[in-house]
């Protein structure tokens, strides 16, 4: 077991070194030698854990998705009582938005992956995997809001979930480019939720409102 733990720790350390490089200059500038130097190990040691750059990139993408999922889950589980659907939606989306240095770093890594995935089929397939799960989760909460009379009955939960994801992706881009300040991005998210929800949220117990069954994220990243 100790050897396995050490191997996992080394692989995570290498992934975190890759993320730091990606934040500074993107993934194209992240050679195996550069990542090894950033991680404080030799090139030979790095190649002991990853046989190729592609293998390293895929592992680092998976790991950052796992971290993002854990942080969203922890944020939701820290909410008092049984949160209303709107609260769950807002907390999840604001955890994805780059509203502070930690989340900004995570999104810079995501942007670097997206840029590379456009021309890399393996990365593109892996990056696509998280979106349907996150969309399903959001649609479930919106569907519950419809049942509670908080969202109009003629709204399609799946379509509204995708619209929300697209909005947050766009807001993320504008915050990273400094077109929008974080506070304005948050205000625009709230305005969208105001239009979607016909009545104010009520954080009262409801038997059908889950909060911790969060999917593995492929969008909306988090920094180590």
Residue pairs with C-beta under 8 A, 6 or more apart in sequence:
7 49
10 41
10 45
10 49
11 49
11 50
11 59
11 63
12 63
12 224
13 39
14 35
14 36
14 39
14 41
14 46
14 49
14 50
14 56
14 60
15 56
15 59
15 60
15 63
15 64
15 224
16 39
16 224
17 35
17 36
17 38
17 39
17 40
18 27
18 30
18 35
18 38
18 56
18 57
18 60
19 60
19 64
19 105
19 109
19 223
19 224
20 38
21 27
21 29
21 30
21 34
21 35
21 38
22 30
22 108
22 109
22 112
22 113
23 105
23 108
23 109
23 112
26 112
26 115
26 116
27 57
27 112
27 113
27 115
27 116
28 116
30 53
31 53
32 43
32 46
32 47
32 50
32 53
32 56
33 43
35 46
35 56
36 42
36 43
36 45
36 46
39 46
46 56
50 56
50 59
54 120
54 122
57 113
57 116
57 123
58 122
58 123
58 126
61 113
61 123
61 126
61 127
62 126
64 106
64 109
64 110
64 221
64 222
64 223
64 224
65 130
65 216
65 217
65 218
65 221
66 216
67 222
67 223
67 224
68 95
68 96
68 106
68 217
68 220
68 221
68 222
69 214
69 215
69 216
69 217
71 95
71 222
72 91
72 92
72 95
72 96
72 214
72 217
72 220
73 212
73 214
75 91
75 92
75 95
76 83
76 88
76 91
76 92
76 211
76 212
76 214
77 211
77 212
79 87
79 88
79 91
79 203
79 211
80 203
81 203
81 204
81 205
82 203
82 204
82 205
82 206
82 209
82 211
83 91
83 203
83 209
83 211
84 145
84 148
84 150
84 201
84 202
84 203
84 204
84 206
84 209
85 141
85 142
85 144
85 145
85 148
85 150
85 201
85 209
86 145
86 150
86 193
86 197
86 201
87 201
87 203
88 141
88 209
88 211
89 138
89 141
89 142
89 164
89 193
90 189
90 190
90 193
92 137
92 138
92 214
93 164
93 168
93 189
94 186
94 189
95 103
95 220
95 222
96 103
96 107
96 168
96 172
96 217
96 219
96 220
96 221
97 103
97 168
97 171
97 172
97 175
97 182
97 185
97 186
97 189
98 104
98 106
98 107
98 108
98 172
98 175
98 176
98 182
99 175
99 182
99 185
99 186
100 182
102 222
102 223
103 222
103 223
104 175
104 176
104 223
105 223
106 221
106 222
106 223
107 172
107 176
107 220
107 221
108 176
109 221
109 223
110 219
110 220
110 221
111 173
111 176
113 123
113 127
114 127
116 123
117 123
117 124
117 126
117 127
118 124
126 218
127 218
127 219
128 218
129 216
129 218
130 215
130 216
130 217
130 218
130 219
131 165
131 218
131 219
133 215
133 216
133 218
134 165
134 215
134 217
134 218
134 219
134 220
135 158
135 161
135 162
135 165
136 161
136 215
137 213
137 214
137 215
138 160
138 161
138 164
138 165
139 157
139 158
139 160
139 161
140 157
140 210
141 209
142 151
142 155
142 157
142 160
142 161
142 196
143 157
144 206
144 208
144 209
145 151
145 197
146 152
146 153
146 155
146 157
147 208
148 206
149 198
149 199
150 197
150 198
150 199
150 201
150 202
151 160
151 196
151 197
151 198
152 198
155 196
160 196
164 192
164 196
165 219
167 188
167 189
167 192
168 189
168 220
169 219
171 180
171 185
171 188
171 189
172 185
172 220
174 180
174 185
175 181
175 182
175 185
180 188
